[in-house]
Every structure is written in C-alpha cells, then in structure tokens.
C-alpha cells in the first residue's frame, strides 16, 4: 500500500488529491484502486493533472459510497492498493 496524498476537494463523484512529493510518476496508472487508511475501497484513479513535480489526481468515487461517507473523506489520506 503506497500513500497517494491528501484529499483536498470533493466534486460530485470525484475526489481531488494532491499527490505526495515522494511518489514517482511511474506509480500513476489509470484504473488503480484507491483506499482509505482503514482499507475501504473508495474509487479509482481517473486522471493525473497539474505540474509534474506536484501533480493532482482525480479519483472517480465508487457508486456504493454514500454521500455522508464522501463528506467524511475531506482531508483524509488516500492510498494506492
């Protein structure tokens, strides 16, 4: 399990994460599963954007995650499974 970064924003069915500076660009592949520190699967990587040295990552939230759970994810740390 690799630390992906902190969840900064929640928009509809997307989470925006600021990637950890220690992550290598080769780690980011589309459709990788993203989990919380409690190993709950929350979504998949949708897109990587922004500056190369500090990219942002959009995560498409799984449909089985309800709205109250999504709100609780802000400022949580996300991990790659």
MINU-640115 format. One record per residue (C-alpha): residue number from 0; x, y, z. Coordinates in steps of 0.05 Angstrom, whole numbers, plus 5000, padded with zeros to 4 digits. Example, Ala and Ser with C-alpha at 12.3 -4.5 7.8 and 13.67 -1.06 7.14 Angstrom:
0; 5246; 4910; 5156
1; 5273; 4979; 5143
END
This chain:
0; 5000; 5000; 5000
1; 5030; 5067; 4978
2; 5009; 5134; 5005
3; 4977; 5173; 4948
4; 4964; 5240; 4982
5; 4913; 5282; 5019
6; 4841; 5291; 4993
7; 4832; 5366; 4982
8; 4766; 5374; 4945
9; 4702; 5336; 4933
10; 4663; 5350; 4869
11; 4602; 5308; 4851
12; 4631; 5238; 4840
13; 4704; 5260; 4840
14; 4756; 5270; 4894
15; 4817; 5314; 4881
16; 4881; 5292; 4915
17; 4947; 5329; 4919
18; 4999; 5275; 4905
19; 5055; 5262; 4955
20; 5121; 5291; 4931
21; 5155; 5224; 4945
22; 5113; 5186; 4894
23; 5144; 5170; 4828
24; 5106; 5188; 4764
25; 5110; 5115; 4742
26; 5065; 5096; 4801
27; 5004; 5130; 4770
28; 4965; 5084; 4724
29; 4893; 5092; 4704
30; 4842; 5049; 4739
31; 4884; 5037; 4801
32; 4842; 5025; 4863
33; 4846; 5079; 4918
34; 4833; 5062; 4991
35; 4829; 5097; 5058
36; 4877; 5081; 5115
37; 4824; 5032; 5140
38; 4830; 4996; 5073
39; 4760; 5016; 5050
40; 4758; 5020; 4974
41; 4734; 5089; 4954
42; 4748; 5095; 4880
43; 4796; 5090; 4821
44; 4846; 5139; 4792
45; 4812; 5178; 4736
46; 4864; 5230; 4715
47; 4931; 5259; 4734
48; 4940; 5334; 4721
49; 4979; 5395; 4742
50; 5053; 5407; 4750
51; 5098; 5346; 4741
52; 5135; 5357; 4808
53; 5069; 5363; 4848
54; 5011; 5334; 4809
55; 4938; 5330; 4828
56; 4898; 5266; 4819
57; 4824; 5259; 4806
58; 4792; 5197; 4835
59; 4725; 5172; 4810
60; 4685; 5152; 4871
61; 4652; 5083; 4872
62; 4576; 5083; 4869
63; 4569; 5043; 4934
64; 4599; 5101; 4975
65; 4542; 5143; 5003
66; 4541; 5219; 5010
67; 4556; 5221; 5084
68; 4618; 5177; 5075
69; 4642; 5221; 5018
70; 4637; 5284; 5062
71; 4679; 5249; 5115
72; 4735; 5237; 5065
73; 4758; 5310; 5060
74; 4828; 5320; 5089
75; 4836; 5244; 5096
76; 4897; 5210; 5067
77; 4887; 5166; 5006
78; 4928; 5104; 4989
79; 4941; 5061; 4927
80; 4923; 4989; 4937
END
